[in-house]
Amino acid sequence: MAKVAQVIHPKTKPLARHTPGIDNPVLKHWRDAVPNDRLAHLIKDATRVLLRSLQLRLVQHGVHLGHWTFLRVLWERDGLTQRELSLDAGVMEPTTVIALRAMESLGYVTREHRPDNRKNLYVCLTPKGRDLKQVLVPLAQEVNAVALTGLSDGDVAVVRRALLAMIGNLSQDPAITDGAKDA
């Protein structure tokens, strides 16, 4: 069984911990009400609690969960166009524009035209936006550590392989590939 060290970022207040059990409404639902329900619902609930856990940590640093996705992309590939950022983040362009306006007002990014391309707006991290990486990435690592508590390395490997296979399968789904042509 893999041991997961409890990692608490120094500026993060410890979150109230409770022992997962029958008092947890999400677990009660899955164990009692619909133990054989569709996997998609289970993945959705897992995603929901993972994101909530991250959100509670980010807000302590004044960062919105919606900005997290864009920051993650920009930390890897700074200077993208708004359209490229939307695609990489998997978010609709109007949503990206709204988020970038807010992120710009917070001092995380700038949006600028380049002299050689006046058509596209390029999104660049400010030093403040770049510096958030060293604060926020450990919070995401903490969420992952909490989520993986009690799972063996083998279990984690199986889940990763299964989820990657599902993503691959669904990315080839005609409903998605044909729908993308119509969008």
N, C-alpha and C positions, 0 to 999 in steps of 0.2 A: 504494500500500500504506500503510495507516494505521500510524503509529508509536505504540507504546504505551510511555510512560515507565515505568521501573521505580519503583514506589512502595513504599517500605518504611517502615512505621510506626516512629517512633523507639524505642519500647519493645519492638519485636518483633525477636527474633533472626532473622537471615536463615535461611531453610530451605535444606537441602542441595539444590542444583540439579543436574539431569542433563539432558543433551541427549536429547529424545525420539528414540527410535530403536528398532531391532529388539530391543534388550535390554529394553525395556519390555514386560512380559507382557500388559498390556491392549492395547497397539498390535499386538503380535505376533498376539494372538488375532484381532483384527479384520482385520488385513491378510492373514494366512495361513490361519487355520483357517475363519473364517466371513465372508469379505469381502462376501457378499450376504445376510447374515442380516437379520432384521427390524429395522426402525428403532427399535422400542421397546427392544430390547436395547442398541442404541448410545446411546440417550438415557439409559437406566438407568446404563450405565457412565460416561457423561459426568457425570451427576448425582453418582454415587458419588465420582469423583475430585474434583469441585468441592467437595463437602461435606467430604471428607477434608482437602483443602487449607485450607478455612475452619476446620475443627475443630483442626488443628495450630496455627493462629494464635490461636484463641479460648482454647485451654487455657493458653497462655502468660500469659493474663490471668485465669485461674481461672474462666472461663465455659464452661459445658457447651454443646455444639452444640444440645441439646434446648431450652435456654433462649433461644437466639438467635431462634427463630421467634416466641416470645411477646414478647420484647423489641421486635422489629421492629414488631409489631402495636401494642403499647402506646406506642411512640414516636410513632406516627401518631394513635392514638385511645386516650388514657389514660382510665381510669375505666369500662371495659366490665364487663359481668357475666361470670362464668366461662363461661356458655354462649355469649355473644357472642364471647368470646375464643377458645373452642374452634372455633366456626364460622369465624371470620376466619383462624385459624391452620391450619384443615383437620385438626384433631387430635380424636380421641375425647375425650369429657368426662372419663373416668377418668384418662386420660393427662395431661390438663390439670391435674386436681386434684393429682396426684402432683408434677408439675413446679412448680406454684405453691407447694406446701408447701416444696419445696427452695428456690425463689427467695425465698420469704418468710424462711426461716432464714438465707439469705445476705444479706438486707437489701435486695433489689432491688425487692420489691413489698410492699404490704399488701393484705389482703382484709378488707373491712368491709361490714356492713349499713348501709344508709342509713335515717334515721329515717322517711322517707316510704315505704320499701319494705323491710320486715324479711325478706321471702322470699328475695330475690336477694343473692348476695355480689358485691360490686364489687371489681375489681382495679385498684389504683392504683400507679403507680411511686413509689418513694421518690426522694429526691435522688440517692442512690447509683445507683439503676437508671436514672434520667434521664441522669446523668453518663457512664454506660457508652457512650452513643451516640457521643460524640466520640472514644472510644477504639476502639470496635468497627466502626463504619461504615467507617473507612479500611482496616481489615483486609479487609472484604468487597470494597471497591473494588480492593484489591491483588489479591485472588483473581481478580476479573473481568479486571483488566489482564493478569495472567499467562495466563489462559485465552484471551484475545483476541490475544495476541502473534502477529504475522504475518498476521492477517486484515485484509482491506481493510474500509473503512467499508461498501462495497456488500455484501460477504459477511455482515457482521454484520447489516445491514438485512434481507437475505434470510432468514437464520436466525431473526431475531425475527419476521418476518411469518409464516414457516412454522410456528414453534412456537405463535404466537398463534392461527393458523388451526386447528392440531391441537387446542389446548385448547378452542377454540370448538366444533369438531366433536364432540369427545368429551364435552363438557358437554351436548350434545343427544342423546347415545347413549341409546336406550331402556333399555339395561341399567342405566345409571346413574340416569336419571330415574325409571324404574319401581322400581328398587331403593331409591331414597330414600323412596318412598312406603311401602315395606314396613319400613324401618328404624325 
